[in-house]
Amino acid sequence: MHAAAKLGKDPTKLAELPGDNATVSDFFKNNAAAFGVPDSLDKYELTLPENLPDGVPIDQDMMDAFRKNAFESNLPPEIAQGTVNFYAQHFSDWLGKKQAEVHKAEKKLEGALKEKLGGNWEQKRDEGVRAFQVMAAQMGLDADATRNIAMKLNEGMGDVHLVQFTIGLADYISEDTLAAPRGNGAPAGDLARAQQRKAAIMGRDGEMLQAQRSGNQAKIAELQKELAGHNAVIGRHQKT
């Protein structure tokens, strides 16, 4: 009681100041209980902010290495978590600026390409996408992946340099090949669409089964006709 009155607080609440040649790490270690420093690495928990923008890459190896370093340095978790929060926010801001710069540069290139092609912009872009699909099919590339890339190119979400390349590629491919590709056949997008629609029609609880359950003969006939068309595309262009 005398000590508490003299010091103005409970002596057990006092922190042990570092002595000669002691480090801040030693200070935190000697006062681990006061600062909440865990006694084992598996108790040292750090988390990323929940409001990180979509697309921010997460380097889990770096997170693990920082957690290990913070534990070995006897860093209070609150300080370590604050460092993680700061870096995550800084990196998110930096990434956002870089993405904005890339988008701005892409729009500038796209504008220059549209100006160069004039009124034929959409036609030339479509020819380029078609040429990409043809070559993808000839090379046996994955149909779904090819279709997704083609959709992005059509929607203006592709890299401008790639769009320009596909337009140039189309100039080297004959109109006949673009209209009806030889050899391994159809543009991958056509094949993928036929396969996906067939799956939607004939899959478990698909459109055909639902029509049969409801007894909708008109719908059944419509689906059968559509299915025949998709089977024709698949049979004509799918590799054996």
Buried (B, 14 or more C-beta within 10 A) or exposed (E): EEEEEEEEEEEEEEEEEBEEEEEEBBBBBBBEEBBEBBEEEEEBEBEBEEEBEEEEEEEEEEBEEBBEEBBEBBBBBEEBBEEBBEEBEEBBEEBEEEEEEEEEEBEEBBEEBBEEBEEEBEEBBBBBBBBBBBBBBBEEBEBBEBBEBBEBBBEEEBBBEBBBBBBEBBEEBEEEBBEEBEEBBBBBBBBBBBBBBBEEBBEEEBBBEEBEEEEEEEBBEEBEEBBEEBEEBBEEBBEE
